[in-house]
């Protein structure tokens, strides 16, 4: 299948890229520092301290991973060559999304050392840890869809990073501003805030509304990224 071939191409690009490994290494170092620091301060066998900072960390690291996805290929002209092949725009976007998500999952797999350490030191809630990682996966996947859309808008990786960061920051700020906003619009802000839905999952309860929200946002940004690519092809 064309999708499979494209995904393999993108995965090869990721796992042979020094930048991707640099981003992963820095992410693991910083997240590890927050985990250890919080663990010894709170003296509790939980991931809460790390998870509270994770939306902010991923706000920087995900755009750094996705900024090359379309922008680099547009800059060197390979995206035009790719689109002359019998592939559709959505297949190009979707393959880059899947490859980015796979690489992000690999990053998360390395962080499994943290819950393993918690089990050695105490008795953490297994169900809570599972929902925490589901929340991290959904958050990261959503950031990735936004980052790929941002990359599709420009041929500059730096601009792609800035646009991706700015869009994610807007969703992040919405959740933080909710308490000070007028009561009438608080439910609306809550419904569109990425962080609010993430925090819902951190409470240990998986609601279908939260999953539907993340799937909808992912689909929305991947769709408009496809539209942007289609317009560039004309």
N, C-alpha and C positions, 0 to 999 in steps of 0.2 A: 504494500500500500504506500501511497505517496506520503501520507502523514508519518508513517513509521520511518521512512527514509529521511524525511526532514528532521524528525525528532533526533534520530541518530546523529545526523550532521550537527545539530545544535548542541547535543550532549558532548560530542567530540570537541566542539569549539570551547565549551565550558571547561571540561576537564583537562584541556591542553593549554588553558589560558593562565598565565602567571597572575594576572590581576584578580581572577576569581579566587585563587588560593590565598592571595594577600588579604582580600576582603574577608574570607572565611577565618583566617588566622587571627586577624584583628578582632573580629566579632567574638570568637571564642575566648580570647584573652580578656576582653572587656566584660563579657557576660560572666566569665569565671570569676573575675575580681568582684563583681557585684554579688554573685552567689556566695562566695566565701565571706565577704565582708558582712553581708546580711546574716549569714548563718551564725557567725560568732557573736554578732551583736544581739540578735534575738534569742539565740540558743534554742531555736525551735526547728524541728525537722519538717520544713516546708519550703516551697519554691516562691512564696508570695513576694518576697523582696525583689527577686530577679524578674518575676513576671510584671511587676509594677513598672519597671524601667524598660521592659522589652519593646513596647510600642514605640518608644522614643529611639531606642537603638536601631530598630528595623527601619525607622524613618530615614536613617542615613545609609544603612547598609544595602537595603533592597534597591533603591535607585542606583547605587553604585554597581550593582550586579546587572541591572536591566538597561542602563544607559547606552550600552553598546548594541543592544539587540537589533534595532532597526537603524539607528543613527550611523553606526560605523559602516554598515552595508550600503547605506545611501551615499555616504561620503566617498567611498572607494568605487561605487558603481555596481557592486555585485547584486544589489537588490533588483536593479533593472534587468540584469542578466537572469536572475532567478525567476522574475515574473514573465520572462519570455518563454519559460518552460511551461509544460502543461500542468501548472499548479494554480490553485485559486488563492486569492489574497487571504481568505480566512484560514487556509491551511498553513500559510507562512506564519501568520500571527499566532495561531493555536500551537504550532510546533515550537515556536520560541517560548510561549507561555509554559508548555509542558516541560520543556528542558529546564527552564528557570525554576519551576516548582520542584523538579527532581533534585536539582542542585541545592535548593533551600532545604529539602527534606534531609539531604546528606548532612547539612550544617546542623540540623536539629538532632540527628542521630548522634553526633559527637557530644551534644549536651546531655545525653542520657546518663553520662557519668555523674551528673548532679543528683538525680533521684537515686541512683545506685548508692552514692555516698550517704544520702539521707537514710536509706534502709540499713546501712552499716552503723549509723549513729543513733537511730531511733525507729519509730513506727509511724511513718507517714501514711496518709490516706491514699490508698492506691487508686480509688475511683476519682479522687480530686486530681491526682497527677495525670490520669488519662484525659480528663476533660481539659486540664491545663494545656496539654499538648495538642488536643483537638483545636482549642482556641488559638494557640500559636500557629498551627498550620493554616487555619482559615484566615487569620490576620496577615500572615506572610503571603499567602496566595493572592489576597486582595491587593496588598501593596504591589505585588508583582504585576498584576493586570494594569494598575495605574502607571507603573513604571514603563511598561511596554507601550502604552498609549503615548506617554510623554516622549519616548524615544522615537515613535513614529512621526512626531510633529517636526523633527529637525534632523539635520545631518551632523550636528555637533553633539558629541557625547557630553560635554560640560553643560550645554543648554538642556539636554535631555535630563541630566541629573537634577538641575535646578528646577525644571518644570515638574518632574516627578516628586521631588522633595516638597515643593510648594503645594501641590495638590494633596499630598498625604498630610501635610501640616494643617491644611484647612479642615480636613476631616478630623484630625486629632484635636484641634482647637475647639471645634464644635462641642465635643464631649466635655471639655473643661469649662466652657462658658455656660453650659446648660443651667447650673444653679443660680446664676446671676441674671438670666434672661427672664422676660415676662412669663408669668405662669401659663398664659394661654398658648405660647409657642413652645414651651418646654417639651410636650409630648412629640411635637414635630422634630425638634432637634434630637431628641432621644432616638427617634426612629431612623434618622439618617447618620447618626454618629457611629463611626467604626469602633471607637473605644468603648462606648456604652455596651455594644453587643459583645465585645471582647470580655469586658468585665462580667457580663452575665454568665459567660462560659466559665470564668474563673471561680464562680460561686459553686461550681460542681454540678450544675443542672444544664442539660442540653435541651434547649427549646427549639422547636422546628422554625419558629420565627427568626431566630438568630442565624440558623443555617441558611434559610431562604434569603435573608438579607445579604449575607456574604456571597451566595451564588448569584444573586441579582446584580450586585455591584461588579463582580467579576465579569459577568456576561455583558454588562453595559459598557465597561471600558474596553473589553476585547472587541466588541461590536463596532464602537466608534474608531478604534485603532484600525480595524479592517476597512472601514469607510475612508479613513484618511489615506490608507495605502491604495485603495481603489482610485481615489481622486488623483494621487500622484502618478498613477499609471496612465491616466488619460492624456 
